[in-house]
Amino acid sequence: MVLLHNIISTLISIYSYAIIVYILLSWFPGARESSFGGLLAKIVEPYLEPFRKIIPPLGMIDISPIVAILALRLAQSGLTSIFNMIG
């Protein structure tokens, strides 16, 4: 059970970092249009889209990725609590 928890927790952390990198790519012109940016978009956008539908941008600032990362971190904490209760 510990191995499964570690794998899932690591995957959630990697996905959170992928979202952060995707956000940072928006600061550089043409970075999202690169092959790396396109790959990240295919991985990250399906998760971010529901948050963007709920949370409108505040002027030029899109805070939905921040909320999405917080949701991932809460899921990771909940997963840790569940695994602690089980074992």
N, C-alpha and C positions, 0 to 999 in steps of 0.2 A: 504494500500500500504506500509505503514511503516513496518508493521509486516512481509510482504513478503520480503521486502528488508533486514530486520534484519535476517530472517531465511537463505536466500541465502548467505548473507555476512558471517554469522556464519559458514555455511557449507563450504564455500571457505576457511575460516581460519582454520577450523579443517582439511581439506584436505591438506593444506599447512603444518600443523604440522605433519600430517601423513607422508608426503614426507620427512620431516626433520628427523623424527624418523627412517624411512626406511634407510636413508643415514647413520645415526649414527650406525645402526645395522651392517653395513659392517665393522666397526672397531673392532667388537668383533667376534672371531672365533666361527662359528657354530650358531650364533644368527639368521641368515637368514634362516637356516634350521629348526628352532624351529617352533612350531605351530603358535606362534604370528608373526614370521617373514614370514611364508607362507601366513598368512591372509593379512598382509600388502602388500606382493608382489602381491597378487590377486587384491588388491584395487589400488595400486600405479603404477604397471608396465604398464598397458594399457595406462595410461596417459603419462608416461615417454618414452615409446617406440618410438613415432614419433620424439621426441626431440633427442633421441640417434641416429636415422637414419640421422638427419640433422647435428648434432654437433658431430664430432669424439672426442674421448678421447684425452687429452693432456698428453701423456705419461701414467702415472698411475692415472691421475686425470680425473674424468668424471665430466664436468661442466654442462652437460645437466639438472640435477635436479635443479641447480641454475637458469638456464634459464626458466625451467618449473615453478618454484615458482614465478619468476618475471612475467611470463605470467599470472599466477593466480592473482597476485596482480594488474596487469594492468586491468584485467577483473573485479576485484572487484572495482577498481576506476571508470572504465567505467560504471559499474552498478550503483554506487552511483551517478554519474553525470546524468544518465538517470532518475533515480528515483527523483533526485532533480528537473529536468526539468518538470517531470510529475506532481509532487505534491509539 
